[in-house]
Structures are given as structure tokens and as C-alpha cells.
Amino acid sequence: MVAPLVWAGIALGSLYLGGKAISDAGQAAESATKLAKWSVAGGALYVSYRALKAGGVLK
């Protein structure tokens, strides 16, 4: 009689922790997206700077 209650508790705990892990993964994906966006923007700015410097516009 105790074993089914233990297994039920393990199953409920697994569902709770699984849902929490999925939620945390979603937040991590949002953070990674923001980081990628700013990395691309910074890279574009750097490439523009180097192109202008190579073209003689900036000294």
C-alpha cells in the first residue's frame, strides 16, 4: 500500500520539476536571444568602423 503512494509522489515531483525546468529553459533561451542580438549589433558597428577607417574616412 505504501509503494503506490511513494511512486505517486515521485511522479508528481517529476512533473513539477519538469515543468520548472522547461520554464527555466524558456528564460535561458530569451537571454541567449538578447545576447545574440546585441552581439550582432556590436559586430556590425565594429565592421562599419573598420571599413570607414580602411576607406580613409576616419583617421
N, C-alpha and C positions, 0 to 999 in steps of 0.2 A: 504494500500500500504506500510505503514511503517513496519507493523508487519512481513511480509515475509523477509524484509531486516534485521530486528532485529534477527529473527530466523536463517537466513543465517549466520549472524555474529557470533552468538552463536555456530552454527555448525562448522564453520571454526576455531574458537577459541578452541573448544573442540578437534578437530583433531590435531591442533598444540600442545596443551598441552599434549594430549595423547601420541603423538609421542615423545615429550620431556621426558615424564615420563618413557616410555619404554626404551629410550636411557639411562637415569639415572639408571634405574633398571639393565641394562646390565653392566654398570660400577660398580655398587654395587656388582653384582654377581662376577665380576672379582676380586674385592678387597676381598670378602669373600673367594674366592678360594685360593688366595695368603695367606691369614691369616691361613686358614686350612692347607695348605701345610707346612708353617713354624711351626705351632703348632705340627703337626705330626712329623716333623724332630726334633724339640726340645724335644718332648716326647720320641722319640726313643733314643736320646742321653742321656737323664736322666735315662731311664730304663737300658741302657747299663752301665752307670756309677754305678748305684745301684747294678747291677748284678756283675760287676767286684769287687766292694767293698765288697759285701757279699761273694764272692768267695775267698777273701783274696789276690787278685792280687794287689789291691790298698789299701793303708793304710791311 
